[in-house]
Amino acid sequence: MARLSAREVGLAVALGGIGFVLTLREFVLFLNGLTPLTGLLVYYLILFAVIFTLSRLDLVIFGFKIRSVAQTVGVTLVTFAFFITVNWTTPYIQYVSTGSMNGASPIFYQSEDGVIYYLWSFLLPGNVEVLRILTYVVSPVLLALLGGMLISRKVTLRGA
């Protein structure tokens, strides 16, 4: 039987602690007062900090060791692109599932796809099908490509 290392147990305990803090009533109410964009920024600051910290502890993803901030940003972008495709938390989803774009908590839209839909609808208000394609198809492709280039060091960030 495989034994867990102290690092693995520490990671599990840390994740439990993060889950406890991020579901405190005060934090949820704080998020509820934010726009989709600012709420997602808070979410991604937390995600980036966790990925960065774990990379400093020799995190390996699919046999790939993260060695730079640029690669951390790349992994974050690919993660972001993935979650756009699987979250289904946009006004489009609200409309399709309930017939109305009203009634959802702002927290519902503080997700990857919620923010991308929010930004596209701000830039190009109108047709929900066009917004759906821009949100769930075009954006993940572009973000994953940029993330992949950062991970593979085909592009770099200044100072990273």
PyMOL commands that set and color helices and strands:
alter all, ss='L'
color gray80, all
select helices_A, chain A and resi 6-22+25-32+36-56+69-87+91-98+106-109+112-123+128-151
alter helices_A, ss='H'
color red, helices_A
select strands_A, chain A and resi 60-61+64-65
alter strands_A, ss='S'
color yellow, strands_A
deselect
rebuild
show_as cartoon
